Amino acid sequence: MPLTAPNPTATATVALIGNPNTGKTTLFNVLTGLSQRVANYPGVTVERKLGRLVLEGGRSVDLLDLPGTYSLAAYSPDEMIAVDVLLGQQKGTEPVDVVLAVLDASNLRRNLYLVSQLAELELPLVVALNMSDVAQARGIHIDAAQLGARLGAPVVPVCARQRQGLEELKQALAAVLDGRYPAATRSHPAFPEPIVRQAERLAALGLCLPGRSRPLSYIEAFHVLIDEEGFAEKGLAAALGDGFAGQLEEMRRATGLPAPLGGRAAQLRYTWIDQLLEGCVRQPAQLHTSRSDRLDRVTTHRVWGTLVFLAVNALIFQAIFLWAAPLMDWIDGSFAALGAWVGKAMPAGPLQSLLVDGLIAGVGGVLVFLPQIAFLFLFITLLEDFGYMARAAFLMDRLLTFCGLSGKSFIPLLSSFACAVPGIMSTRTIEDRRDRFTTILVAPLMSCSARLPVYTLFIAAFIPDRPLLGGWVGLQGLTLLGMYSLGVVVAIPVAWLLKKTLLRGETPPFLLELPSYKWPNPRTVALRVYHSSRAFVVRAGGIILATTIAMWALAYFPRPQEVLDRYEQARIQARGAQAGDALEQALTAIDQAAAAELIQASFLGQAGRLLEPAVRPLGWDWRIGMATLASFPAREVVISVLGTIYSLGSDLDEGSADLRDTLARATWPDGSPVFTVPVALSIMVFFALCAQCMSTLAIIQRETGAWRWAIFAFTYLTVLAYLGALATYQVTTHLGWGG
């Protein structure tokens, strides 16, 4: 069937598609630059990247970056999205005018398998032979013009990393869009008549996939027929029941060909590919050992590879945990200074508190994560582009397989020790949805840096500094190690249970391609870091800010007038009776006492008192319960909240001797101490296992595309933390550690 040119007057949509590790995203970034936007496809968690590409003559087209796939035989939601977009079945996406297929020029035979399927769609097609420099270095020479003539589509050698061949590629796209490329009958594999006949018969049934209004096209029916256990077949079987499964099996038998039909189709595709490449490609009879092969002898070695892996991850952890700290402190200090300036410039009242403690603190609470996110995505992009990320997944796969995860989960989990927000965002490198969601749901169990102040305060105040094992280790250090290890130990059975229950399903085989090593392109790295950081601020930041303001309101209102009048009278009396430093000290003490009584009277304080019967079995009083509630925006806030509750002020940190002494002296109404070793351990265990903060929940919603997963994470982590704290308090009290 002859190809028809797209409408030249409309804004055309060019779909970018290719195998993983072909440099598709690099090409997308260099073609679109900053003029791209990221969202999710409607109703799914698959990310949608759309950019604006300017062709010759100033013509603009929309460039849509489809999920990486090896085939249009869809076995995952990501692959099904790619198929739906190409067939015009995806909601919220314009029909595709041109397909731009990105191929790895150094591995052409395998990459052309996808092209053999794209050719059957009979959409205008342009082929970009990316990584042409790698092919040339290996002695591979490709006659692109002859290959394009045989295929019936322009074939353009490019090197996206070095920005070579981009103008020629744009010219080819413009030629296809304008109809200037000679129309020809597209070359594609020919399949046996029985398969074609049964596919037509299946298409004639008028079946619709769930959520679709249009029936299966011939191409979709063809793939349902030959791709056994594919995503489309499972969707139809779930909607139509056993009757459809039996009918489909009867159609497969009616072809008279041995099962599986997909294997027969693959043989025919590779026969077509070999005919297509004959005379178009010249390469050495025996490829020489490449630089990548030599490096892999070290990086994938069980011993040396593991040492390299540990060194790389130590560098990442150092960057996220320590290198980002000065920038985070600068951001935190800048917003604190801005809040102090606004506080002094405005009269005290609800508006001042809203601006200072709600809006400014909320924006600062969002932006303070930026250095960690930027550092994490900088390293992830560098490692992916260099080619090392696949080697890391290969090394860690055996370690994580026994709890249902793959090696690709390791770096997100490791990153979560610094902060779960960038750790969860880095799960985008995990293709399998179940593995990705499981990693997201267990990532908060890793003890992030915000929990360290809590551990430091209670260990220093209540855990004896007692040497063990002849002085080689101390009890305080062992307790800190235990808190960090607890989340890891608990995450293993939690991940296993999730994969057996909510996220159960057939575990896909861990098929991993080890791409060639290559130097990352600085522009591509910078663009990805920019877009990842911007996506966090724009899309997760709004949720975090809204929650911060809501928590401020709960902690600020109501403000009983009698309390305000009483402390204002106390200030008047102090000013009349004292002067100088004594007056300043008296006014500070009055302000601290007023803040403590007002927060007790607030909605948050009332919630703490209502919560006391529930937390009493943990050894907690209402003040600990309220401080835990108030720390939801950021867990380290529990320190300043405890300082406010105990009339010490909110500008305390975990090193405050006054706070430690005050907590040690706090008593129940009967005179018994509130804080003991069992209570301190109970609090630390709770913080080790609970949901890290509202930012974590916001990013879970952002990455999964549904609030139900964020709510589930908060619920299961809270229950887990409560039971862990309960067991810790009851057991240690029973053992007599109450002193």
C-alpha positions in Angstrom: 0.0 0.0 0.0 1.6 3.4 -1.0 2.4 5.7 1.8 0.6 9.1 2.1 2.2 12.3 3.2 1.1 13.9 6.5 -1.0 17.1 6.4 1.6 19.9 5.9 -0.6 22.6 7.5 -1.0 20.9 10.9 1.6 20.6 13.7 3.0 17.1 13.0 3.8 14.5 15.7 6.9 12.5 15.3 7.2 9.4 17.5 10.7 8.5 18.6 11.1 4.8 19.2 14.0 2.4 19.7 15.6 -0.4 21.7 17.0 0.4 25.1 20.6 1.5 25.1 20.5 2.9 21.5 20.9 6.5 22.6 17.3 7.3 22.0 16.9 9.7 25.0 20.2 11.4 24.1 19.0 12.0 20.6 15.6 13.3 22.0 17.5 15.7 24.3 19.8 17.1 21.7 17.0 17.6 19.2 14.6 19.3 21.7 16.9 20.9 24.3 14.9 22.8 27.0 11.7 22.8 24.9 10.3 19.6 26.3 7.7 18.8 29.0 7.1 15.7 31.0 3.8 14.2 32.2 2.2 10.8 32.6 -0.1 9.2 30.0 -3.7 9.4 31.2 -4.6 6.7 33.7 -1.2 5.1 33.8 2.2 5.6 35.5 4.2 5.6 32.3 6.0 8.8 31.7 5.2 10.9 28.6 8.0 13.1 27.2 7.1 15.6 24.5 9.5 18.1 23.0 9.4 20.7 20.2 11.8 20.2 17.3 12.4 22.9 14.7 13.1 21.7 11.2 14.5 23.6 8.2 12.4 26.7 7.3 11.4 27.2 10.9 8.8 24.5 10.8 8.0 23.1 14.3 7.0 19.5 15.1 6.1 17.7 18.3 8.7 15.0 19.1 7.3 12.3 21.3 9.8 10.0 23.1 8.2 6.6 23.4 9.3 4.0 26.1 12.2 1.9 25.0 11.2 -1.5 23.6 12.8 -4.4 21.7 9.5 -5.3 20.0 5.9 -4.3 19.4 5.0 -7.6 21.0 3.9 -5.9 24.2 4.5 -7.7 27.5 4.5 -4.7 29.8 2.4 -1.5 30.2 5.4 0.6 28.8 5.5 -1.5 25.7 1.7 -1.4 25.3 1.8 2.4 25.5 4.3 2.5 22.6 2.0 0.3 20.5 -1.1 2.3 21.4 0.5 5.6 20.5 1.7 4.2 17.1 -1.8 2.9 16.4 -3.6 6.0 17.5 -5.2 4.2 20.4 -3.7 6.2 23.3 -6.0 8.7 25.0 -4.6 12.3 25.2 -2.1 11.7 22.4 -2.3 13.1 18.9 -2.1 10.6 16.0 1.5 9.9 14.9 2.5 11.4 11.5 6.0 10.1 11.2 7.9 7.4 13.1 11.6 8.1 13.8 13.3 4.7 14.7 16.6 5.0 16.5 19.0 2.0 15.9 22.4 1.1 17.3 24.5 1.1 14.2 27.0 -1.3 15.9 24.2 -3.9 16.5 22.1 -3.4 13.4 20.7 -6.9 12.8 19.0 -7.1 16.2 17.8 -3.5 16.1 16.1 -4.0 12.7 13.8 -6.5 14.3 11.8 -3.6 15.7 11.9 -1.9 12.3 10.5 -5.0 10.7 7.4 -4.5 12.8 7.3 -0.7 12.3 7.3 -1.2 8.6 4.1 -3.2 8.8 2.3 -0.2 10.4 2.7 1.7 7.1 3.3 5.0 8.8 5.9 7.3 7.2 9.3 6.1 8.6 12.7 7.6 9.1 15.6 5.5 10.5 18.5 7.1 12.5 21.6 4.9 12.7 22.9 6.2 16.0 26.3 5.4 17.5 27.9 5.4 14.0 31.2 6.2 15.6 31.1 3.0 17.7 30.3 1.0 14.5 33.2 2.6 12.6 35.6 1.9 15.5 34.6 -1.8 15.3 35.3 -1.9 11.5 31.6 -1.9 10.6 30.7 0.0 7.4 27.0 0.6 6.5 25.8 1.8 3.1 22.9 3.9 4.5 21.6 5.0 1.0 21.4 1.4 -0.3 19.7 0.2 3.0 17.2 3.1 2.8 16.4 2.2 -0.9 15.7 -1.4 0.1 13.7 -0.5 3.1 11.7 2.3 1.4 12.5 4.8 4.1 15.3 7.4 4.7 18.3 5.9 6.7 20.5 8.6 8.2 23.8 7.9 10.1 24.0 10.0 13.2 26.0 10.3 16.4 23.8 12.0 18.9 26.4 12.2 21.6 28.7 14.2 19.3 25.8 16.0 17.6 26.8 14.7 14.2 24.3 14.0 11.4 21.5 16.0 13.1 21.0 18.4 10.2 20.7 15.5 7.7 18.2 13.8 10.0 16.1 17.0 10.2 16.2 17.2 6.4 15.0 13.6 6.1 12.1 14.3 8.5 11.2 17.5 6.6 11.3 15.5 3.3 9.0 12.8 4.6 6.6 15.4 6.2 6.4 17.4 3.0 6.0 14.3 0.8 9.3 15.1 -1.0 10.7 11.7 -0.3 9.7 9.3 -3.1 6.7 7.3 -2.0 7.2 3.6 -2.3 5.7 0.3 -1.2 7.2 -0.4 2.2 9.4 -3.5 2.4 8.4 -5.7 5.3 8.4 -9.5 6.1 5.8 -11.8 4.4 4.0 -14.2 6.6 2.3 -17.5 5.8 -1.3 -17.2 4.5 -2.8 -19.2 7.4 -1.5 -16.7 9.9 -2.7 -13.8 7.9 -6.1 -15.4 7.4 -6.6 -16.1 11.2 -5.4 -12.6 12.1 -8.0 -11.2 9.7 -10.6 -13.5 11.3 -9.7 -12.2 14.8 -9.8 -8.6 13.7 -13.3 -9.2 12.2 -14.7 -10.1 15.6 -14.7 -6.4 16.6 -13.2 -7.0 20.0 -12.0 -4.1 22.1 -9.3 -4.0 24.7 -10.4 -2.7 28.1 -10.7 1.1 28.2 -10.8 1.3 24.4 -13.7 2.5 22.2 -12.3 1.1 18.9 -12.0 -2.5 18.0 -8.7 -4.3 17.3 -7.0 -3.3 14.1 -5.4 -6.0 11.9 -2.0 -5.3 13.2 -3.2 -5.6 16.8 -5.1 -8.8 16.1 -1.9 -10.2 14.4 0.1 -9.6 17.5 -2.6 -11.0 19.8 -2.6 -14.2 17.6 1.2 -14.8 17.5 2.4 -13.2 20.8 1.3 -15.7 23.4 0.8 -14.4 26.9 1.3 -10.8 25.6 -0.2 -7.7 27.3 -3.1 -7.4 24.9 -4.0 -11.1 25.1 -4.1 -10.9 28.9 -6.3 -7.8 28.7 -8.8 -9.4 26.4 -8.8 -12.6 28.5 -9.5 -10.7 31.7 -12.4 -8.8 30.0 -13.9 -11.7 28.0 -13.1 -14.7 30.1 -12.4 -18.4 29.3 -14.5 -18.3 26.1 -12.1 -15.9 24.4 -9.0 -17.9 25.5 -10.5 -21.1 24.0 -11.4 -19.3 20.8 -7.9 -17.8 20.5 -6.3 -21.2 21.0 -8.6 -22.7 18.3 -7.4 -19.9 15.8 -3.8 -20.7 16.6 -4.3 -24.4 15.9 -6.2 -23.5 12.7 -3.0 -22.1 11.2 -1.7 -25.6 11.0 1.7 -24.3 12.1 3.7 -25.6 15.1 3.5 -23.6 18.3 4.7 -21.1 19.3 3.7 -18.9 16.3 5.9 -16.2 17.7 9.0 -18.3 17.1 8.0 -18.9 13.4 7.3 -15.1 13.0 10.7 -14.3 14.5 12.5 -16.6 12.0 10.7 -14.9 9.1 11.7 -11.5 10.4 15.3 -12.3 10.7 15.3 -13.9 7.2 13.9 -10.6 5.9 16.6 -8.7 7.9 19.4 -10.8 6.5 18.2 -10.2 2.9 17.9 -6.4 3.7 21.5 -6.2 5.0 23.1 -8.4 2.3 25.6 -6.2 0.5 24.7 -3.1 2.7 27.0 -3.9 5.6 30.6 -4.8 5.7 32.4 -5.9 8.8 35.4 -8.0 9.9 34.9 -11.7 9.8 35.9 -11.8 13.5 35.3 -8.7 15.6 38.3 -7.7 17.6 38.2 -7.5 21.4 36.8 -4.1 22.2 37.6 -1.7 25.0 34.2 -2.6 26.5 35.1 -6.3 26.5 38.4 -5.6 28.3 36.7 -3.4 30.9 34.0 -6.0 31.5 36.7 -8.4 32.6 37.1 -6.2 35.7 33.6 -4.6 36.2 31.6 -7.8 36.0 34.2 -10.0 37.9 32.8 -11.4 41.1 35.6 -10.0 43.2 37.0 -7.0 41.3 33.6 -6.0 40.0 32.1 -6.0 43.5 35.0 -3.8 44.7 34.4 -1.4 41.9 30.7 -1.4 42.6 31.2 -0.7 46.3 33.6 2.2 45.4 31.1 3.7 42.9 28.2 3.5 45.4 30.4 5.0 48.2 31.0 7.9 45.9 27.3 8.3 45.2 26.4 8.1 48.8 29.2 10.6 49.7 27.8 13.0 47.1 24.2 12.7 48.3 24.9 12.6 52.0 27.9 15.0 52.4 28.6 16.9 49.2 25.0 18.1 49.0 25.0 19.2 52.7 26.7 22.6 52.2 24.2 23.5 49.5 21.3 22.2 51.6 22.5 24.2 54.6 22.8 27.3 52.4 19.2 26.9 51.1 18.0 26.2 54.6 19.8 29.2 56.0 18.7 31.5 53.2 15.0 30.7 53.8 15.5 30.9 57.6 17.0 34.4 57.1 14.2 35.4 54.8 11.7 34.2 57.3 13.4 36.1 60.1 13.5 39.3 58.0 9.8 39.0 57.1 8.9 38.2 60.7 10.6 41.4 61.9 9.1 43.5 59.1 5.5 42.5 59.9 3.4 42.7 63.1 2.9 39.4 64.9 -0.3 37.6 63.9 -1.8 34.9 61.7 -0.6 36.5 58.5 3.0 36.8 59.7 3.0 33.2 60.9 1.4 32.0 57.7 4.1 33.7 55.6 7.0 32.8 57.8 6.1 29.4 59.2 3.8 28.2 56.4 4.7 29.7 53.0 8.5 30.5 53.4 9.2 27.4 55.4 7.2 25.3 53.0 9.0 26.6 49.9 12.3 26.1 51.7 11.2 22.6 52.6 10.8 21.8 48.9 13.9 23.4 47.6 16.2 22.0 50.3 15.9 18.6 48.5 17.2 20.0 45.2 20.9 19.4 45.8 20.4 15.8 46.7 18.1 15.2 43.7 20.5 17.0 41.4 23.5 15.0 42.6 21.7 11.7 42.4 20.5 12.2 38.9 23.9 13.5 37.9 25.5 10.3 38.9 22.7 8.1 37.6 22.9 9.8 34.2 26.7 9.6 34.1 26.6 5.9 35.0 23.8 5.1 32.5 25.4 7.0 29.7 28.9 5.6 30.4 27.3 2.1 30.3 28.1 1.1 33.9 24.5 1.0 35.3 23.7 -2.2 33.5 26.9 -3.8 35.0 25.8 -2.7 38.5 22.4 -4.3 38.0 24.1 -7.5 36.8 26.3 -7.7 39.9 23.5 -7.0 42.4 20.8 -9.2 40.8 21.8 -12.3 42.6 21.7 -10.5 46.0 18.2 -9.1 45.5 16.6 -12.0 43.6 15.7 -14.0 46.7 13.4 -11.2 48.0 11.7 -10.7 44.6 13.6 -7.7 43.3 16.2 -7.3 40.6 19.7 -5.7 40.6 18.2 -2.5 39.3 16.6 -1.9 42.7 19.9 -1.5 44.5 20.9 2.1 43.7 17.4 3.5 44.5 17.5 1.7 47.9 21.0 2.9 48.6 20.1 6.4 47.7 17.2 6.3 50.1 19.6 6.2 53.0 20.3 9.8 52.2 16.8 10.7 51.3 13.9 8.7 50.0 12.7 11.4 47.6 15.6 11.2 45.1 15.8 7.4 45.8 12.2 6.9 44.7 12.6 9.1 41.7 15.6 7.0 40.6 13.3 3.9 40.3 12.5 5.2 36.8 15.4 3.0 35.6 13.4 -0.1 36.6 11.4 -1.2 33.6 9.2 -3.9 35.3 6.2 -2.2 36.9 6.0 -4.7 39.8 9.7 -4.4 40.6 9.5 -0.7 40.4 6.5 -0.3 42.7 7.9 -2.8 45.2 11.2 -0.8 45.3 9.2 2.4 45.8 7.2 0.9 48.7 10.2 -0.4 50.6 12.5 2.6 50.0 11.1 4.5 53.0 12.3 1.7 55.3 15.9 2.9 54.6 16.9 5.3 57.4 17.3 8.7 55.7 19.4 11.5 56.9 16.4 13.2 58.6 16.2 10.4 61.1 19.8 10.8 62.2 19.0 13.8 64.5 16.4 11.7 66.3 18.8 8.8 66.8 21.5 11.2 67.9 19.3 12.9 70.5 17.9 9.8 72.2 21.1 7.7 72.0 23.1 10.5 73.6 20.5 11.2 76.3 19.4 7.7 77.3 21.8 5.0 76.0 24.8 4.5 78.3 28.2 5.1 76.7 29.4 1.6 77.6 32.3 -0.1 75.8 31.7 -3.6 74.5 34.0 -6.4 73.2 37.0 -5.1 75.0 36.4 -1.5 73.9 36.3 -2.2 70.2 32.7 -1.1 69.9 30.5 1.0 72.1 26.8 0.5 73.1 25.8 3.9 71.6 27.5 3.1 68.3 26.0 -0.3 68.2 22.5 1.1 68.8 23.0 3.6 65.9 24.0 0.7 63.7 21.0 -1.3 64.8 18.7 1.6 63.9 20.2 1.8 60.4 20.1 -2.0 59.9 16.6 -2.4 61.1 15.0 -1.0 58.0 17.1 -3.1 55.7 16.2 -6.3 57.7 12.5 -5.5 57.7 12.5 -4.5 54.0 13.5 -8.0 52.9 10.3 -9.8 54.1 8.1 -6.8 53.2 9.4 -6.9 49.6 8.9 -10.6 49.5 5.3 -10.3 50.8 4.5 -7.5 48.3 5.7 -9.6 45.4 3.6 -12.5 46.6 0.4 -10.5 47.3 -0.4 -7.0 46.0 2.2 -7.0 43.3 2.2 -10.7 42.5 2.6 -12.0 39.0 5.0 -13.9 36.8 8.5 -12.6 37.4 9.9 -11.6 34.0 13.3 -13.1 33.1 16.2 -10.8 34.0 17.3 -10.0 30.5 20.0 -7.4 30.5 22.0 -5.9 27.6 25.5 -4.7 28.4 25.9 -1.6 26.2 29.2 -0.4 25.0 31.1 1.9 27.3 31.1 5.5 26.0 31.8 9.0 27.3 28.6 10.8 28.4 27.6 13.9 26.6 27.8 16.9 29.0 24.8 18.6 27.3 22.7 15.5 27.7 23.7 15.0 31.3 22.9 18.7 32.1 19.5 18.5 30.4 18.5 15.3 32.3 19.6 16.7 35.7 17.7 20.0 34.9 14.5 18.2 33.8 14.5 15.8 36.8 15.1 18.6 39.2 12.4 20.8 37.6 9.9 17.9 37.6 10.4 17.5 41.3 9.9 21.2 42.1 6.9 21.7 39.7 5.0 18.4 40.3 5.9 17.2 43.8 6.7 20.6 45.3 3.1 21.8 45.1 1.9 18.8 47.2 4.6 19.3 49.7 4.0 23.0 50.0 0.2 22.5 50.5 0.8 19.9 53.2 3.3 22.1 55.0 0.7 25.0 55.1 -2.0 22.5 56.3 0.3 21.3 59.1 1.1 24.9 60.0 -2.6 25.7 60.3 -3.2 22.6 62.6 -0.3 23.7 64.9 -1.4 27.4 64.9 -5.1 27.3 65.4 -7.1 27.8 67.6 -5.4 30.5 69.6 -7.4 31.0 72.9 -7.8 34.7 73.7 -7.4 34.1 77.4 -4.0 32.5 76.9 -2.9 35.4 74.6 -4.2 38.0 77.2 -2.5 36.3 80.1 0.9 36.2 78.5 0.6 39.7 77.2 -0.1 40.8 80.8 3.0 38.9 81.9 5.1 40.8 79.3 3.7 44.2 80.5 4.6 43.3 84.1 8.1 42.2 83.1 8.8 45.4 81.3 7.7 47.4 84.3 9.8 45.4 86.8 13.0 44.6 84.8 15.4 46.1 82.3 18.4 45.2 80.2 19.5 41.5 79.9 17.2 40.4 82.7 14.2 41.8 80.8 15.3 40.0 77.6 15.7 36.7 79.5 12.3 37.2 81.1 10.6 38.0 77.8 12.2 35.0 76.1 11.0 32.7 78.9 7.5 34.2 78.6 7.5 33.7 74.8 8.6 30.1 75.2 6.0 29.3 77.8 3.3 31.0 75.6 4.4 29.0 72.6 4.2 25.7 74.6 0.7 26.5 75.9 -0.6 27.6 72.5 0.7 24.5 70.7 -0.9 22.4 73.4 -4.2 24.2 72.7 -3.9 23.9 69.0 -5.7 21.3 66.8 -2.4 19.4 66.8 -2.2 19.4 70.5 -5.8 18.3 70.8 -5.0 15.5 68.4 -2.0 14.5 70.6 -4.2 14.2 73.7 -6.8 12.2 71.7 -3.9 10.0 70.6 -2.5 9.3 74.0 -4.5 6.2 74.8 -3.2 4.7 71.5 0.5 5.5 72.2 0.4 4.8 75.9 1.3 1.1 75.3 4.5 2.4 73.6 5.5 4.2 76.8 4.7 7.6 75.3 2.7 10.5 76.7 0.6 12.9 74.7 3.6 15.2 74.2 5.6 12.5 72.4 2.5 11.6 70.3 2.0 15.3 69.3 5.6 15.8 68.4 5.5 12.7 66.2 2.4 14.1 64.4 4.0 17.5 64.0 7.1 16.0 62.5 5.2 14.7 59.5 6.4 17.5 57.2 10.0 16.6 58.0 11.0 14.0 60.7 13.9 16.1 62.1 11.3 18.7 63.1 10.5 16.5 66.1 13.5 18.1 67.9 12.3 21.6 67.6 8.7 20.6 68.5 9.9 18.9 71.7 11.8 22.1 72.5 8.6 24.1 72.0 6.5 21.7 74.1 9.0 21.8 77.0 9.3 25.7 76.8 12.9 25.7 75.5 12.2 27.3 72.2 12.1 25.9 68.7 15.7 26.8 67.7 17.2 23.6 69.2 19.1 20.8 67.6 20.0 17.2 68.6 23.1 18.5 70.4 21.3 20.7 72.9 22.3 19.7 76.4 19.3 21.7 77.8 16.9 19.6 75.8 18.5 16.3 76.9 18.4 17.3 80.5 14.8 18.5 80.2 13.7 15.2 78.6 15.5 13.3 81.3 13.6 15.2 84.0 10.2 15.0 82.4 7.7 13.1 84.5 4.2 11.6 84.5 1.6 13.0 86.9 2.7 10.3 89.4 6.3 11.5 89.3 7.7 8.6 87.3 10.0 9.5 84.4 8.5 9.8 80.9 11.7 9.1 79.1 13.5 5.9 79.9 15.7 3.5 77.9 12.7 1.4 76.7 10.8 4.7 75.7 13.9 6.0 73.8 14.3 2.7 72.0 10.6 2.7 71.2 10.7 6.2 69.7 13.8 5.4 67.6 12.3 2.1 66.3 9.1 4.0 65.4 11.0 6.6 63.4 13.2 3.9 61.8 10.1 2.1 60.3 7.5 4.9 59.8 6.8 6.8 56.6 9.7 9.2 56.3 7.8 12.4 55.7 5.1 14.0 53.6 7.6 14.6 50.8 8.1 10.9 50.6 4.4 10.3 50.2 4.1 13.1 47.7 6.8 11.6 45.5 5.2 8.1 45.9 2.0 9.5 44.5 4.0 11.3 41.7 5.9 8.2 40.7 3.0 5.7 40.9 0.4 8.0 39.5 -2.2 7.2 42.2 -2.8 8.4 45.8 -3.9 4.9 46.8 -0.3 3.7 46.7 0.8 6.7 48.8 -2.0 6.0 51.3 -1.1 2.3 51.3 2.5 3.1 52.0 1.6 5.5 54.9 -0.8 2.9 56.4 1.5 -0.1 56.2 4.5 1.8 57.4 2.6 3.4 60.3 1.2 0.0 61.4 4.7 -1.6 61.1 6.3 1.2 63.1 3.6 1.0 65.8 4.0 -2.7 66.2 7.8 -2.5 66.2 7.7 0.3 68.8 5.2 -1.7 70.9 7.3 -4.8 70.8 10.5 -2.9 71.6 9.0 -1.1 74.7 7.2 -4.1 76.1 10.1 -6.5 75.7 12.8 -4.1 77.0 10.6 -3.2 79.9 10.0 -6.8 80.7 13.8 -7.3 80.6 14.2 -4.6 83.3 15.7 -1.9 81.1 13.4 0.7 82.6 16.1 2.6 84.5 
